[in-house]
Amino acid sequence: MPRATLGHTGHPLAASPAMLAAWALLPLAALLRAFGPALLPGPLPYALAGTAWIAAFSLFLLAHGAMLLRPRADGKPG
């Protein structure tokens, strides 16, 4: 999603620090979801996995949400 957002809105294809953090949180969420129940008691691993996923998506929205609502940065149509 970040690469498509940057490319389709006329921005340079460069990852921001927020997206680097989001890309670290997504695999963490997957690992917690897959292996957390074997390591942590009760619903805690699911809550942590959900929190990590929500944090990653929130970072995406903060970094790229405005780009999706504005005209292209390079002035081209589309």
All heavy atoms as TSV, in Angstrom:
chain	resi	resn	atom	element	x	y	z
A	1	MET	N	N	0.808	-1.196	0.000
A	1	MET	CA	C	0.000	0.000	0.000
A	1	MET	C	C	0.856	1.266	0.000
A	1	MET	O	O	0.511	2.199	-0.722
A	1	MET	CB	C	-0.933	0.009	1.200
A	1	MET	CG	C	-2.111	-0.921	1.063
A	1	MET	SD	S	-3.369	-0.896	2.381
A	1	MET	CE	C	-2.627	-0.137	3.752
A	2	PRO	N	N	1.919	1.322	0.789
A	2	PRO	CA	C	2.716	2.560	0.784
A	2	PRO	C	C	3.339	2.856	-0.576
A	2	PRO	O	O	3.319	3.999	-1.030
A	2	PRO	CB	C	3.794	2.311	1.833
A	2	PRO	CG	C	3.245	1.263	2.715
A	2	PRO	CD	C	2.385	0.415	1.848
A	3	ARG	N	N	3.876	1.836	-1.233
A	3	ARG	CA	C	4.517	2.063	-2.530
A	3	ARG	C	C	3.481	2.518	-3.556
A	3	ARG	O	O	3.729	3.439	-4.335
A	3	ARG	CB	C	5.222	0.800	-3.009
A	3	ARG	CG	C	6.023	1.047	-4.265
A	3	ARG	CD	C	6.702	-0.250	-4.718
A	3	ARG	NE	N	7.617	-0.022	-5.798
A	3	ARG	CZ	C	7.262	0.225	-7.057
A	3	ARG	NH1	N	6.007	0.295	-7.384
A	3	ARG	NH2	N	8.174	0.415	-7.986
A	4	ALA	N	N	2.328	1.886	-3.566
A	4	ALA	CA	C	1.272	2.290	-4.494
A	4	ALA	C	C	0.802	3.701	-4.196
A	4	ALA	O	O	0.578	4.493	-5.115
A	4	ALA	CB	C	0.112	1.311	-4.417
A	5	THR	N	N	0.656	4.032	-2.930
A	5	THR	CA	C	0.237	5.381	-2.553
A	5	THR	C	C	1.237	6.413	-3.035
A	5	THR	O	O	0.864	7.427	-3.641
A	5	THR	CB	C	0.067	5.486	-1.029
A	5	THR	OG1	O	-0.940	4.564	-0.613
A	5	THR	CG2	C	-0.333	6.886	-0.616
A	6	LEU	N	N	2.515	6.164	-2.775
A	6	LEU	CA	C	3.542	7.117	-3.199
A	6	LEU	C	C	3.578	7.243	-4.717
A	6	LEU	O	O	3.622	8.355	-5.261
A	6	LEU	CB	C	4.913	6.682	-2.676
A	6	LEU	CG	C	5.096	6.761	-1.155
A	6	LEU	CD1	C	6.406	6.105	-0.752
A	6	LEU	CD2	C	5.018	8.186	-0.673
A	7	GLY	N	N	3.565	6.131	-5.413
A	7	GLY	CA	C	3.643	6.168	-6.872
A	7	GLY	C	C	2.437	6.810	-7.523
A	7	GLY	O	O	2.574	7.611	-8.443
A	8	HIS	N	N	1.248	6.481	-7.046
A	8	HIS	CA	C	0.030	7.005	-7.673
A	8	HIS	C	C	-0.276	8.446	-7.281
A	8	HIS	O	O	-1.138	9.073	-7.889
A	8	HIS	CB	C	-1.158	6.111	-7.340
A	8	HIS	CG	C	-1.140	4.804	-8.049
A	8	HIS	ND1	N	-1.515	4.654	-9.364
A	8	HIS	CD2	C	-0.757	3.574	-7.633
A	8	HIS	CE1	C	-1.381	3.401	-9.717
A	8	HIS	NE2	N	-0.909	2.710	-8.690
A	9	THR	N	N	0.416	8.961	-6.272
A	9	THR	CA	C	0.189	10.354	-5.883
A	9	THR	C	C	1.342	11.263	-6.297
A	9	THR	O	O	1.366	12.433	-5.928
A	9	THR	CB	C	-0.029	10.475	-4.361
A	9	THR	OG1	O	1.115	9.958	-3.675
A	9	THR	CG2	C	-1.281	9.746	-3.928
A	10	GLY	N	N	2.304	10.723	-7.048
A	10	GLY	CA	C	3.389	11.529	-7.580
A	10	GLY	C	C	4.489	11.856	-6.588
A	10	GLY	O	O	5.228	12.816	-6.782
A	11	HIS	N	N	4.613	11.085	-5.535
A	11	HIS	CA	C	5.672	11.297	-4.544
A	11	HIS	C	C	6.839	10.358	-4.839
A	11	HIS	O	O	6.670	9.302	-5.437
A	11	HIS	CB	C	5.138	11.036	-3.135
A	11	HIS	CG	C	4.192	12.076	-2.661
A	11	HIS	ND1	N	2.841	12.037	-2.943
A	11	HIS	CD2	C	4.385	13.193	-1.932
A	11	HIS	CE1	C	2.255	13.080	-2.399
A	11	HIS	NE2	N	3.173	13.806	-1.779
A	12	PRO	N	N	8.041	10.709	-4.390
A	12	PRO	CA	C	9.184	9.818	-4.581
A	12	PRO	C	C	8.991	8.509	-3.805
A	12	PRO	O	O	8.402	8.510	-2.726
A	12	PRO	CB	C	10.375	10.596	-4.031
A	12	PRO	CG	C	9.847	11.848	-3.470
A	12	PRO	CD	C	8.387	11.958	-3.741
A	13	LEU	N	N	9.481	7.433	-4.374
A	13	LEU	CA	C	9.340	6.121	-3.743
A	13	LEU	C	C	10.424	5.935	-2.683
A	13	LEU	O	O	11.424	5.245	-2.889
A	13	LEU	CB	C	9.425	5.013	-4.792
A	13	LEU	CG	C	8.367	5.054	-5.895
A	13	LEU	CD1	C	8.576	3.937	-6.880
A	13	LEU	CD2	C	6.978	4.997	-5.297
A	14	ALA	N	N	10.227	6.567	-1.545
A	14	ALA	CA	C	11.164	6.481	-0.434
A	14	ALA	C	C	10.378	6.236	0.851
A	14	ALA	O	O	9.368	6.896	1.102
A	14	ALA	CB	C	11.967	7.770	-0.315
A	15	ALA	N	N	10.840	5.291	1.636
A	15	ALA	CA	C	10.146	4.940	2.877
A	15	ALA	C	C	10.428	5.984	3.960
A	15	ALA	O	O	11.567	6.364	4.187
A	15	ALA	CB	C	10.583	3.573	3.353
A	16	SER	N	N	9.379	6.394	4.628
A	16	SER	CA	C	9.518	7.322	5.749
A	16	SER	C	C	9.828	6.525	7.020
A	16	SER	O	O	9.595	5.314	7.080
A	16	SER	CB	C	8.223	8.106	5.932
A	16	SER	OG	O	7.191	7.242	6.376
A	17	PRO	N	N	10.322	7.189	8.055
A	17	PRO	CA	C	10.558	6.486	9.319
A	17	PRO	C	C	9.282	5.845	9.876
A	17	PRO	O	O	9.340	4.767	10.464
A	17	PRO	CB	C	11.083	7.579	10.253
A	17	PRO	CG	C	11.701	8.576	9.335
A	17	PRO	CD	C	10.855	8.558	8.095
A	18	ALA	N	N	8.149	6.493	9.674
A	18	ALA	CA	C	6.887	5.922	10.148
A	18	ALA	C	C	6.585	4.603	9.449
A	18	ALA	O	O	6.119	3.646	10.069
A	18	ALA	CB	C	5.746	6.909	9.928
A	19	MET	N	N	6.856	4.535	8.145
A	19	MET	CA	C	6.592	3.293	7.423
A	19	MET	C	C	7.590	2.208	7.798
A	19	MET	O	O	7.235	1.030	7.838
A	19	MET	CB	C	6.587	3.531	5.915
A	19	MET	CG	C	5.351	4.254	5.433
A	19	MET	SD	S	3.773	3.674	6.143
A	19	MET	CE	C	3.800	1.949	5.787
A	20	LEU	N	N	8.816	2.574	8.088
A	20	LEU	CA	C	9.778	1.570	8.550
A	20	LEU	C	C	9.302	0.954	9.866
A	20	LEU	O	O	9.393	-0.264	10.063
A	20	LEU	CB	C	11.163	2.191	8.701
A	20	LEU	CG	C	11.824	2.666	7.404
A	20	LEU	CD1	C	13.144	3.358	7.710
A	20	LEU	CD2	C	12.021	1.516	6.441
A	21	ALA	N	N	8.777	1.779	10.753
A	21	ALA	CA	C	8.233	1.268	12.011
A	21	ALA	C	C	7.017	0.381	11.753
A	21	ALA	O	O	6.864	-0.677	12.373
A	21	ALA	CB	C	7.865	2.425	12.930
A	22	ALA	N	N	6.157	0.794	10.833
A	22	ALA	CA	C	4.975	-0.007	10.511
A	22	ALA	C	C	5.376	-1.360	9.940
A	22	ALA	O	O	4.780	-2.391	10.274
A	22	ALA	CB	C	4.076	0.746	9.532
A	23	TRP	N	N	6.385	-1.363	9.081
A	23	TRP	CA	C	6.845	-2.628	8.490
A	23	TRP	C	C	7.472	-3.542	9.534
A	23	TRP	O	O	7.517	-4.747	9.353
A	23	TRP	CB	C	7.813	-2.371	7.348
A	23	TRP	CG	C	7.135	-1.838	6.124
A	23	TRP	CD1	C	5.854	-2.068	5.714
A	23	TRP	CD2	C	7.692	-0.971	5.154
A	23	TRP	NE1	N	5.584	-1.386	4.568
A	23	TRP	CE2	C	6.699	-0.702	4.195
A	23	TRP	CE3	C	8.942	-0.371	5.010
A	23	TRP	CZ2	C	6.916	0.115	3.098
A	23	TRP	CZ3	C	9.150	0.434	3.916
A	23	TRP	CH2	C	8.151	0.681	2.972
A	24	ALA	N	N	7.954	-2.998	10.622
A	24	ALA	CA	C	8.461	-3.829	11.717
A	24	ALA	C	C	7.307	-4.363	12.573
A	24	ALA	O	O	7.371	-5.477	13.092
A	24	ALA	CB	C	9.430	-3.033	12.574
A	25	LEU	N	N	6.251	-3.570	12.710
A	25	LEU	CA	C	5.123	-3.977	13.546
A	25	LEU	C	C	4.268	-5.083	12.909
A	25	LEU	O	O	3.721	-5.925	13.619
A	25	LEU	CB	C	4.238	-2.772	13.865
A	25	LEU	CG	C	4.809	-1.796	14.878
A	25	LEU	CD1	C	3.991	-0.506	14.891
A	25	LEU	CD2	C	4.848	-2.427	16.253
A	26	LEU	N	N	4.155	-5.091	11.589
A	26	LEU	CA	C	3.313	-6.101	10.942
A	26	LEU	C	C	3.814	-7.525	11.152
A	26	LEU	O	O	3.030	-8.399	11.535
A	26	LEU	CB	C	3.144	-5.790	9.456
A	26	LEU	CG	C	2.170	-4.661	9.146
A	26	LEU	CD1	C	2.124	-4.392	7.653
A	26	LEU	CD2	C	0.795	-4.986	9.668
A	27	PRO	N	N	5.102	-7.816	10.919
A	27	PRO	CA	C	5.557	-9.180	11.212
A	27	PRO	C	C	5.477	-9.517	12.705
A	27	PRO	O	O	5.206	-10.658	13.064
A	27	PRO	CB	C	7.008	-9.206	10.739
A	27	PRO	CG	C	7.193	-8.011	9.908
A	27	PRO	CD	C	6.129	-7.028	10.267
A	28	LEU	N	N	5.688	-8.512	13.551
A	28	LEU	CA	C	5.547	-8.743	14.980
A	28	LEU	C	C	4.119	-9.175	15.305
A	28	LEU	O	O	3.900	-10.121	16.063
A	28	LEU	CB	C	5.911	-7.479	15.763
A	28	LEU	CG	C	5.671	-7.554	17.271
A	28	LEU	CD1	C	6.562	-8.600	17.910
A	28	LEU	CD2	C	5.883	-6.190	17.895
A	29	ALA	N	N	3.147	-8.504	14.708
A	29	ALA	CA	C	1.747	-8.876	14.923
A	29	ALA	C	C	1.483	-10.299	14.453
A	29	ALA	O	O	0.809	-11.074	15.135
A	29	ALA	CB	C	0.825	-7.898	14.193
A	30	ALA	N	N	2.029	-10.665	13.301
A	30	ALA	CA	C	1.828	-12.019	12.782
A	30	ALA	C	C	2.478	-13.062	13.683
A	30	ALA	O	O	1.892	-14.125	13.949
A	30	ALA	CB	C	2.387	-12.123	11.370
A	31	LEU	N	N	3.682	-12.777	14.165
A	31	LEU	CA	C	4.363	-13.720	15.052
A	31	LEU	C	C	3.620	-13.881	16.378
A	31	LEU	O	O	3.488	-14.999	16.895
A	31	LEU	CB	C	5.799	-13.270	15.298
A	31	LEU	CG	C	6.748	-13.413	14.113
A	31	LEU	CD1	C	8.081	-12.731	14.414
A	31	LEU	CD2	C	6.958	-14.872	13.766
A	32	LEU	N	N	3.127	-12.776	16.914
A	32	LEU	CA	C	2.354	-12.851	18.153
A	32	LEU	C	C	1.069	-13.656	17.953
A	32	LEU	O	O	0.665	-14.423	18.824
A	32	LEU	CB	C	2.018	-11.451	18.662
A	32	LEU	CG	C	3.143	-10.704	19.343
A	32	LEU	CD1	C	2.777	-9.235	19.511
A	32	LEU	CD2	C	3.459	-11.338	20.691
A	33	ARG	N	N	0.446	-13.460	16.806
A	33	ARG	CA	C	-0.805	-14.176	16.513
A	33	ARG	C	C	-0.551	-15.668	16.337
A	33	ARG	O	O	-1.329	-16.510	16.787
A	33	ARG	CB	C	-1.425	-13.594	15.239
A	33	ARG	CG	C	-2.678	-14.284	14.767
A	33	ARG	CD	C	-3.860	-13.880	15.632
A	33	ARG	NE	N	-5.107	-14.324	15.067
A	33	ARG	CZ	C	-5.657	-15.516	15.321
A	33	ARG	NH1	N	-5.055	-16.366	16.098
A	33	ARG	NH2	N	-6.813	-15.850	14.792
A	34	ALA	N	N	0.555	-16.019	15.695
A	34	ALA	CA	C	0.836	-17.419	15.399
A	34	ALA	C	C	1.443	-18.164	16.587
A	34	ALA	O	O	1.044	-19.297	16.874
A	34	ALA	CB	C	1.770	-17.506	14.200
A	35	PHE	N	N	2.410	-17.547	17.245
A	35	PHE	CA	C	3.158	-18.260	18.274
A	35	PHE	C	C	2.912	-17.755	19.689
A	35	PHE	O	O	3.335	-18.397	20.650
A	35	PHE	CB	C	4.660	-18.185	17.968
A	35	PHE	CG	C	5.005	-18.759	16.630
A	35	PHE	CD1	C	5.425	-17.933	15.599
A	35	PHE	CD2	C	4.897	-20.112	16.392
A	35	PHE	CE1	C	5.736	-18.449	14.358
A	35	PHE	CE2	C	5.201	-20.653	15.156
A	35	PHE	CZ	C	5.628	-19.821	14.136
A	36	GLY	N	N	2.247	-16.632	19.809
A	36	GLY	CA	C	1.988	-16.063	21.124
A	36	GLY	C	C	1.209	-16.968	22.059
A	36	GLY	O	O	1.542	-17.060	23.245
A	37	PRO	N	N	0.167	-17.667	21.585
A	37	PRO	CA	C	-0.594	-18.524	22.498
A	37	PRO	C	C	0.241	-19.630	23.147
A	37	PRO	O	O	-0.081	-20.079	24.242
A	37	PRO	CB	C	-1.679	-19.111	21.594
A	37	PRO	CG	C	-1.856	-18.084	20.535
A	37	PRO	CD	C	-0.476	-17.531	20.289
A	38	ALA	N	N	1.309	-20.054	22.502
A	38	ALA	CA	C	2.168	-21.072	23.100
A	38	ALA	C	C	3.087	-20.477	24.164
A	38	ALA	O	O	3.612	-21.215	25.000
A	38	ALA	CB	C	3.004	-21.749	22.012
A	39	LEU	N	N	3.286	-19.167	24.127
A	39	LEU	CA	C	4.238	-18.527	25.033
A	39	LEU	C	C	3.580	-17.702	26.126
A	39	LEU	O	O	4.146	-17.544	27.204
A	39	LEU	CB	C	5.179	-17.619	24.230
A	39	LEU	CG	C	5.968	-18.298	23.105
A	39	LEU	CD1	C	6.687	-17.260	22.279
A	39	LEU	CD2	C	6.921	-19.323	23.678
A	40	LEU	N	N	2.412	-17.139	25.840
A	40	LEU	CA	C	1.758	-16.232	26.785
A	40	LEU	C	C	0.373	-16.771	27.151
A	40	LEU	O	O	-0.294	-17.405	26.323
A	40	LEU	CB	C	1.622	-14.835	26.170
A	40	LEU	CG	C	2.930	-14.145	25.787
A	40	LEU	CD1	C	2.647	-12.903	24.962
A	40	LEU	CD2	C	3.710	-13.790	27.032
A	41	PRO	N	N	-0.099	-16.499	28.365
A	41	PRO	CA	C	-1.387	-17.048	28.799
A	41	PRO	C	C	-2.587	-16.271	28.261
A	41	PRO	O	O	-2.502	-15.078	27.997
A	41	PRO	CB	C	-1.310	-16.922	30.319
A	41	PRO	CG	C	-0.433	-15.738	30.542
A	41	PRO	CD	C	0.586	-15.781	29.426
A	42	GLY	N	N	-3.685	-16.964	28.103
A	42	GLY	CA	C	-4.977	-16.359	27.792
A	42	GLY	C	C	-5.020	-15.546	26.514
A	42	GLY	O	O	-4.328	-15.840	25.541
A	43	PRO	N	N	-5.828	-14.506	26.521
A	43	PRO	CA	C	-6.014	-13.692	25.319
A	43	PRO	C	C	-4.937	-12.626	25.111
A	43	PRO	O	O	-4.998	-11.869	24.152
A	43	PRO	CB	C	-7.376	-13.034	25.545
A	43	PRO	CG	C	-7.487	-12.927	27.026
A	43	PRO	CD	C	-6.783	-14.147	27.578
A	44	LEU	N	N	-3.956	-12.565	25.979
A	44	LEU	CA	C	-2.919	-11.533	25.893
A	44	LEU	C	C	-2.206	-11.508	24.541
A	44	LEU	O	O	-2.029	-10.423	23.964
A	44	LEU	CB	C	-1.913	-11.688	27.033
A	44	LEU	CG	C	-0.790	-10.661	27.078
A	44	LEU	CD1	C	-1.360	-9.262	27.264
A	44	LEU	CD2	C	0.199	-11.001	28.173
A	45	PRO	N	N	-1.795	-12.645	23.975
A	45	PRO	CA	C	-1.092	-12.566	22.687
A	45	PRO	C	C	-1.973	-12.009	21.570
A	45	PRO	O	O	-1.492	-11.290	20.697
A	45	PRO	CB	C	-0.661	-13.997	22.396
A	45	PRO	CG	C	-1.452	-14.855	23.294
A	45	PRO	CD	C	-1.833	-14.019	24.470
A	46	TYR	N	N	-3.261	-12.314	21.620
A	46	TYR	CA	C	-4.167	-11.788	20.603
A	46	TYR	C	C	-4.347	-10.284	20.755
A	46	TYR	O	O	-4.422	-9.551	19.769
A	46	TYR	CB	C	-5.520	-12.504	20.670
A	46	TYR	CG	C	-5.400	-13.984	20.478
A	46	TYR	CD1	C	-5.674	-14.869	21.507
A	46	TYR	CD2	C	-4.981	-14.510	19.250
A	46	TYR	CE1	C	-5.553	-16.232	21.334
A	46	TYR	CE2	C	-4.854	-15.873	19.072
A	46	TYR	CZ	C	-5.144	-16.730	20.109
A	46	TYR	OH	O	-5.009	-18.073	19.933
A	47	ALA	N	N	-4.429	-9.830	21.998
A	47	ALA	CA	C	-4.542	-8.387	22.245
A	47	ALA	C	C	-3.278	-7.662	21.801
A	47	ALA	O	O	-3.350	-6.590	21.180
A	47	ALA	CB	C	-4.812	-8.136	23.723
A	48	LEU	N	N	-2.115	-8.239	22.077
A	48	LEU	CA	C	-0.860	-7.624	21.650
A	48	LEU	C	C	-0.732	-7.624	20.130
A	48	LEU	O	O	-0.274	-6.640	19.538
A	48	LEU	CB	C	0.327	-8.348	22.287
A	48	LEU	CG	C	0.466	-8.195	23.802
A	48	LEU	CD1	C	1.581	-9.098	24.316
A	48	LEU	CD2	C	0.709	-6.760	24.174
A	49	ALA	N	N	-1.133	-8.720	19.498
A	49	ALA	CA	C	-1.081	-8.794	18.031
A	49	ALA	C	C	-2.014	-7.756	17.409
A	49	ALA	O	O	-1.646	-7.067	16.455
A	49	ALA	CB	C	-1.448	-10.195	17.554
A	50	GLY	N	N	-3.198	-7.640	17.952
A	50	GLY	CA	C	-4.142	-6.646	17.447
A	50	GLY	C	C	-3.644	-5.229	17.632
A	50	GLY	O	O	-3.784	-4.382	16.749
A	51	THR	N	N	-3.041	-4.983	18.771
A	51	THR	CA	C	-2.479	-3.659	19.048
A	51	THR	C	C	-1.352	-3.327	18.077
A	51	THR	O	O	-1.266	-2.205	17.569
A	51	THR	CB	C	-1.984	-3.584	20.503
A	51	THR	OG1	O	-3.087	-3.861	21.373
A	51	THR	CG2	C	-1.399	-2.233	20.819
A	52	ALA	N	N	-0.488	-4.303	17.805
A	52	ALA	CA	C	0.610	-4.077	16.860
A	52	ALA	C	C	0.069	-3.797	15.464
A	52	ALA	O	O	0.566	-2.916	14.756
A	52	ALA	CB	C	1.556	-5.277	16.843
A	53	TRP	N	N	-0.975	-4.530	15.040
A	53	TRP	CA	C	-1.547	-4.319	13.710
A	53	TRP	C	C	-2.205	-2.938	13.631
A	53	TRP	O	O	-2.018	-2.212	12.648
A	53	TRP	CB	C	-2.573	-5.405	13.378
A	53	TRP	CG	C	-2.961	-5.370	11.950
A	53	TRP	CD1	C	-2.410	-6.075	10.925
A	53	TRP	CD2	C	-3.994	-4.553	11.364
A	53	TRP	NE1	N	-3.027	-5.747	9.751
A	53	TRP	CE2	C	-3.996	-4.820	9.977
A	53	TRP	CE3	C	-4.893	-3.633	11.871
A	53	TRP	CZ2	C	-4.880	-4.189	9.106
A	53	TRP	CZ3	C	-5.770	-3.008	10.992
A	53	TRP	CH2	C	-5.755	-3.293	9.636
A	54	ILE	N	N	-2.951	-2.575	14.657
A	54	ILE	CA	C	-3.602	-1.258	14.669
A	54	ILE	C	C	-2.558	-0.146	14.653
A	54	ILE	O	O	-2.722	0.866	13.959
A	54	ILE	CB	C	-4.547	-1.126	15.883
A	54	ILE	CG1	C	-5.759	-2.041	15.684
A	54	ILE	CG2	C	-4.975	0.311	16.108
A	54	ILE	CD1	C	-6.619	-2.201	16.922
A	55	ALA	N	N	-1.477	-0.316	15.385
A	55	ALA	CA	C	-0.410	0.682	15.389
A	55	ALA	C	C	0.219	0.812	14.004
A	55	ALA	O	O	0.479	1.927	13.533
A	55	ALA	CB	C	0.652	0.318	16.419
A	56	ALA	N	N	0.445	-0.325	13.338
A	56	ALA	CA	C	1.033	-0.290	11.993
A	56	ALA	C	C	0.100	0.431	11.016
A	56	ALA	O	O	0.542	1.275	10.232
A	56	ALA	CB	C	1.326	-1.705	11.505
A	57	PHE	N	N	-1.182	0.119	11.050
A	57	PHE	CA	C	-2.123	0.759	10.131
A	57	PHE	C	C	-2.281	2.236	10.466
A	57	PHE	O	O	-2.413	3.072	9.559
A	57	PHE	CB	C	-3.472	0.051	10.157
A	57	PHE	CG	C	-4.383	0.493	9.051
A	57	PHE	CD1	C	-4.088	0.201	7.732
A	57	PHE	CD2	C	-5.521	1.216	9.331
A	57	PHE	CE1	C	-4.924	0.632	6.708
A	57	PHE	CE2	C	-6.358	1.646	8.316
A	57	PHE	CZ	C	-6.055	1.349	7.001
A	58	SER	N	N	-2.243	2.579	11.740
A	58	SER	CA	C	-2.325	3.988	12.136
A	58	SER	C	C	-1.118	4.768	11.616
A	58	SER	O	O	-1.264	5.908	11.158
A	58	SER	CB	C	-2.409	4.111	13.660
A	58	SER	OG	O	-3.591	3.518	14.126
A	59	LEU	N	N	0.054	4.165	11.688
A	59	LEU	CA	C	1.247	4.818	11.134
A	59	LEU	C	C	1.111	5.030	9.635
A	59	LEU	O	O	1.501	6.064	9.103
A	59	LEU	CB	C	2.494	3.998	11.447
A	59	LEU	CG	C	2.973	4.060	12.891
A	59	LEU	CD1	C	4.063	3.026	13.138
A	59	LEU	CD2	C	3.473	5.450	13.215
A	60	PHE	N	N	0.544	4.042	8.930
A	60	PHE	CA	C	0.301	4.205	7.494
A	60	PHE	C	C	-0.635	5.376	7.252
A	60	PHE	O	O	-0.376	6.220	6.380
A	60	PHE	CB	C	-0.286	2.931	6.882
A	60	PHE	CG	C	-0.800	3.137	5.493
A	60	PHE	CD1	C	0.077	3.200	4.426
A	60	PHE	CD2	C	-2.155	3.292	5.242
A	60	PHE	CE1	C	-0.389	3.415	3.131
A	60	PHE	CE2	C	-2.621	3.505	3.965
A	60	PHE	CZ	C	-1.739	3.568	2.904
A	61	LEU	N	N	-1.716	5.445	8.002
A	61	LEU	CA	C	-2.670	6.549	7.812
A	61	LEU	C	C	-2.038	7.898	8.109
A	61	LEU	O	O	-2.285	8.873	7.387
A	61	LEU	CB	C	-3.904	6.338	8.684
A	61	LEU	CG	C	-4.861	5.247	8.241
A	61	LEU	CD1	C	-6.007	5.107	9.237
A	61	LEU	CD2	C	-5.390	5.517	6.852
A	62	LEU	N	N	-1.238	7.969	9.157
A	62	LEU	CA	C	-0.572	9.235	9.485
A	62	LEU	C	C	0.415	9.645	8.399
A	62	LEU	O	O	0.523	10.823	8.057
A	62	LEU	CB	C	0.142	9.127	10.822
A	62	LEU	CG	C	-0.755	9.109	12.051
A	62	LEU	CD1	C	0.055	8.788	13.303
A	62	LEU	CD2	C	-1.471	10.430	12.206
A	63	ALA	N	N	1.140	8.678	7.866
A	63	ALA	CA	C	2.167	8.984	6.873
A	63	ALA	C	C	1.595	9.207	5.478
A	63	ALA	O	O	2.135	10.003	4.705
A	63	ALA	CB	C	3.206	7.855	6.834
A	64	HIS	N	N	0.499	8.507	5.133
A	64	HIS	CA	C	0.027	8.530	3.750
A	64	HIS	C	C	-1.425	8.959	3.565
A	64	HIS	O	O	-1.862	9.160	2.435
A	64	HIS	CB	C	0.196	7.138	3.128
A	64	HIS	CG	C	1.623	6.745	2.974
A	64	HIS	ND1	N	2.338	6.181	3.993
A	64	HIS	CD2	C	2.465	6.853	1.936
A	64	HIS	CE1	C	3.569	5.941	3.579
A	64	HIS	NE2	N	3.677	6.349	2.337
A	65	GLY	N	N	-2.161	9.097	4.644
A	65	GLY	CA	C	-3.580	9.439	4.522
A	65	GLY	C	C	-3.826	10.743	3.784
A	65	GLY	O	O	-4.675	10.826	2.894
A	66	ALA	N	N	-3.078	11.770	4.121
A	66	ALA	CA	C	-3.267	13.068	3.472
A	66	ALA	C	C	-2.940	12.998	1.981
A	66	ALA	O	O	-3.574	13.680	1.169
A	66	ALA	CB	C	-2.410	14.129	4.154
A	67	MET	N	N	-1.952	12.186	1.614
A	67	MET	CA	C	-1.598	12.048	0.195
A	67	MET	C	C	-2.763	11.509	-0.622
A	67	MET	O	O	-2.936	11.872	-1.781
A	67	MET	CB	C	-0.420	11.073	0.033
A	67	MET	CG	C	0.877	11.560	0.554
A	67	MET	SD	S	2.106	10.268	0.294
A	67	MET	CE	C	3.282	10.717	1.534
A	68	LEU	N	N	-3.547	10.635	-0.003
A	68	LEU	CA	C	-4.666	10.016	-0.712
A	68	LEU	C	C	-5.858	10.956	-0.872
A	68	LEU	O	O	-6.749	10.689	-1.673
A	68	LEU	CB	C	-5.101	8.748	0.020
A	68	LEU	CG	C	-4.056	7.638	0.035
A	68	LEU	CD1	C	-4.471	6.543	1.007
A	68	LEU	CD2	C	-3.862	7.071	-1.358
A	69	LEU	N	N	-5.861	12.040	-0.116
A	69	LEU	CA	C	-6.978	12.979	-0.168
A	69	LEU	C	C	-6.676	14.246	-0.963
A	69	LEU	O	O	-7.574	15.052	-1.180
A	69	LEU	CB	C	-7.395	13.359	1.259
A	69	LEU	CG	C	-7.887	12.196	2.124
A	69	LEU	CD1	C	-8.112	12.661	3.555
A	69	LEU	CD2	C	-9.145	11.594	1.543
A	70	ARG	N	N	-5.434	14.417	-1.385
A	70	ARG	CA	C	-5.021	15.625	-2.111
A	70	ARG	C	C	-4.718	15.294	-3.572
A	70	ARG	O	O	-4.498	14.144	-3.921
A	70	ARG	CB	C	-3.760	16.198	-1.472
A	70	ARG	CG	C	-3.979	16.729	-0.092
A	70	ARG	CD	C	-2.736	17.447	0.392
A	70	ARG	NE	N	-2.895	17.819	1.784
A	70	ARG	CZ	C	-1.994	17.584	2.714
A	70	ARG	NH1	N	-0.858	16.998	2.423
A	70	ARG	NH2	N	-2.219	17.944	3.953
A	71	PRO	N	N	-4.649	16.321	-4.400
A	71	PRO	CA	C	-4.217	16.093	-5.785
A	71	PRO	C	C	-2.776	15.598	-5.815
A	71	PRO	O	O	-2.018	15.754	-4.853
A	71	PRO	CB	C	-4.324	17.476	-6.435
A	71	PRO	CG	C	-5.208	18.270	-5.552
A	71	PRO	CD	C	-5.055	17.704	-4.180
A	72	ARG	N	N	-2.392	15.022	-6.939
A	72	ARG	CA	C	-1.030	14.513	-7.113
A	72	ARG	C	C	-0.006	15.604	-6.845
A	72	ARG	O	O	-0.187	16.759	-7.211
A	72	ARG	CB	C	-0.836	13.973	-8.523
A	72	ARG	CG	C	-1.540	12.678	-8.798
A	72	ARG	CD	C	-1.306	12.226	-10.226
A	72	ARG	NE	N	0.106	12.080	-10.537
A	72	ARG	CZ	C	0.727	10.902	-10.659
A	72	ARG	NH1	N	0.049	9.790	-10.507
A	72	ARG	NH2	N	1.990	10.861	-10.945
A	73	ALA	N	N	1.090	15.232	-6.230
A	73	ALA	CA	C	2.149	16.187	-5.893
A	73	ALA	C	C	2.873	16.703	-7.138
A	73	ALA	O	O	3.386	17.820	-7.144
A	73	ALA	CB	C	3.136	15.548	-4.943
A	74	ASP	N	N	2.911	15.888	-8.193
A	74	ASP	CA	C	3.654	16.285	-9.397
A	74	ASP	C	C	2.779	17.033	-10.401
A	74	ASP	O	O	3.241	17.406	-11.469
A	74	ASP	CB	C	4.301	15.070	-10.053
A	74	ASP	CG	C	3.297	14.004	-10.435
A	74	ASP	OD1	O	2.070	14.228	-10.321
A	74	ASP	OD2	O	3.742	12.913	-10.842
A	75	GLY	N	N	1.509	17.261	-10.083
A	75	GLY	CA	C	0.630	18.036	-10.940
A	75	GLY	C	C	0.052	17.280	-12.129
A	75	GLY	O	O	-0.728	17.840	-12.893
A	76	LYS	N	N	0.420	16.016	-12.311
A	76	LYS	CA	C	-0.119	15.226	-13.417
A	76	LYS	C	C	-1.563	14.839	-13.107
A	76	LYS	O	O	-1.973	14.789	-11.946
A	76	LYS	CB	C	0.726	13.962	-13.625
A	76	LYS	CG	C	2.116	14.246	-14.112
A	76	LYS	CD	C	2.874	12.952	-14.319
A	76	LYS	CE	C	4.292	13.219	-14.779
A	76	LYS	NZ	N	5.057	11.977	-14.905
A	77	PRO	N	N	-2.351	14.550	-14.140
A	77	PRO	CA	C	-3.733	14.128	-13.895
A	77	PRO	C	C	-3.783	12.721	-13.307
A	77	PRO	O	O	-2.896	11.920	-13.517
A	77	PRO	CB	C	-4.376	14.175	-15.291
A	77	PRO	CG	C	-3.239	14.021	-16.234
A	77	PRO	CD	C	-2.043	14.639	-15.570
A	78	GLY	N	N	-4.838	12.470	-12.568
A	78	GLY	CA	C	-5.032	11.118	-12.049
A	78	GLY	C	C	-5.147	11.007	-10.614
A	78	GLY	O	O	-4.881	11.494	-9.675
